[in-house]
Amino acid sequence: MSSVGFPGDLDVLVADFGVPVVFAGAPAGLLGIEDVAGLDVFAVTELPRVSATDRTVLVKTSALAAFGGIDAALTVDGVAYVARDVLLAPPDGAYTVIALQNA
């Protein structure tokens, strides 16, 4: 993850582009910013191409008091996931990035 900080207030960005994030004990109406980074892997085997995606969601750290951490179940925009990793976002840790894996 980059060490570059976020310019300005992410609350505005979350309000405009956030999607619902739900987990056991989550605050009502919790929103996060979902990010999908695509990856194409070319293979020299029988499979001509393998495609994968890395998904993350950015949420306010203060909303994660009841979050179970790695292997915890959550839904992002109605899709079920489990947390693969949990990382504080620079520069101040006010937001957390949760790496997602399909449930």
C-alpha positions in Angstrom: 0.0 0.0 0.0 1.2 3.5 -0.8 2.4 5.8 1.9 0.8 8.8 0.1 -1.8 10.5 2.3 -5.4 11.3 1.3 -6.0 14.9 0.2 -8.9 16.6 2.0 -11.8 15.1 3.8 -12.8 11.5 2.7 -16.2 11.9 4.4 -17.3 13.9 1.3 -16.1 11.2 -1.0 -17.8 8.5 1.0 -21.1 10.4 1.1 -21.0 10.7 -2.7 -19.6 7.4 -3.8 -20.0 5.1 -0.8 -21.7 1.7 -0.9 -23.4 -0.1 2.0 -21.0 -2.1 4.3 -22.6 -4.5 6.7 -21.1 -6.8 9.4 -22.2 -8.0 12.8 -22.3 -5.0 15.1 -21.8 -2.5 12.2 -23.2 1.0 12.7 -26.5 1.5 10.8 -26.0 3.2 7.5 -22.2 2.5 7.3 -20.8 3.4 3.9 -17.4 2.5 2.4 -15.6 3.0 -0.9 -15.2 -0.2 -2.8 -12.1 -0.6 -5.1 -11.6 -3.3 -7.7 -8.2 -3.8 -9.2 -8.2 -6.2 -12.1 -5.3 -8.5 -13.0 -4.9 -10.6 -16.1 -2.4 -13.4 -16.0 -1.3 -15.0 -19.2 -0.4 -18.7 -18.9 1.5 -21.0 -21.2 -0.6 -24.0 -20.2 -3.9 -25.3 -21.5 -5.6 -22.2 -20.1 -4.9 -19.3 -22.3 -5.7 -16.6 -19.8 -6.6 -16.4 -16.1 -8.4 -13.3 -14.8 -8.5 -12.3 -11.2 -9.6 -9.3 -9.2 -8.4 -7.8 -5.9 -11.2 -6.1 -4.0 -10.9 -3.8 -1.1 -13.3 -1.5 0.8 -12.2 1.7 2.6 -14.2 2.5 5.8 -13.9 4.8 8.8 -11.7 3.2 11.4 -14.0 4.4 14.2 -16.9 2.4 12.7 -14.9 -0.9 13.1 -15.1 -1.3 16.9 -17.2 -4.5 16.6 -15.5 -5.8 13.4 -14.1 -9.3 13.8 -10.9 -8.7 11.7 -9.3 -11.2 9.4 -11.8 -14.0 8.4 -14.8 -11.9 9.5 -17.9 -12.0 7.3 -19.2 -8.8 5.8 -21.2 -7.6 2.8 -20.2 -4.8 0.5 -22.9 -3.4 -1.7 -24.9 -6.6 -1.2 -22.1 -9.1 -2.0 -20.9 -11.5 0.7 -17.1 -11.5 1.5 -14.7 -12.5 4.2 -11.9 -10.2 5.3 -8.4 -11.3 4.0 -6.5 -8.4 5.6 -7.1 -5.2 7.6 -4.8 -2.2 7.1 -4.9 1.3 8.5 -4.8 3.8 5.7 -2.2 6.5 5.8 -1.5 9.2 6.9 -3.4 9.1 10.2 -5.3 5.8 10.3 -8.7 7.5 10.3 -9.7 5.1 7.6 -9.1 1.4 7.2 -8.7 -0.7 4.1 -10.2 -4.2 4.3 -9.0 -6.7 1.6 -11.9 -8.8 0.5 -12.3 -12.4 -0.6 -15.6 -13.9 -2.0 -17.4 -15.8 0.7 
